[in-house]
Amino acid sequence: MTLVAAIRREATALWGDGEGRSLAVIAGVWGVLLGTRMIYPVLLPYFRETFGLSLSAAGLLVTVLWLGSAVGQLPGGILADRYSERSVMTVGAVVVAAAVLVVVAAPTAVALFLSTALVGLGQSLYPIARITILADIYPDRIGSALGVTMATGDLGQTVVPPIAGTIAAALAWRAGLGFVAPLLLVGAAALWPLLPRQVNTGG
């Protein structure tokens, strides 16, 4: 069997029985979330100018974002066990969208840092639940399903930041970041009806 034929067979299997729509939304939201995180380095010069940040403070802002993305993953997994992946992933997307809007409206550096931490925490709710729900949807093809989401995440990190930079240069940095909020809200609205309504009661 040729490589092209094998890929076609896997794609057909992943899309079968309507499961492909769930995979597409899970992967799409994941791509936007990772792309949102990578917007920050692109917009650092604008943050420095608007809020009067030093280079050290600008670096700390990125650290706060990544730290938030890390520390919330264990609580995210616990919440997914206690409630459901669908709930946790939907809430995560909504929290990031809301936090981005707060960043866009931030009047002070303190507000910028606090809302950025919330962006990271919201993102941290998504990754573990994404893996476990895909394991439920694709018990025999979890590797292929995760491969799709990983590829989409890398695509988001590659495509979203240049779009943000272009919008920021043409309009304003707030528009360059804020454009992801509607995408995340649409993604959250699609996650809720498409994902399985299983309720995990672990622990």
Salt bridges, closest charged atoms under 4 A:
GLU10 OE2 - ARG9 NH2 3.96
GLU10 OE1 - ARG141 NE 3.17
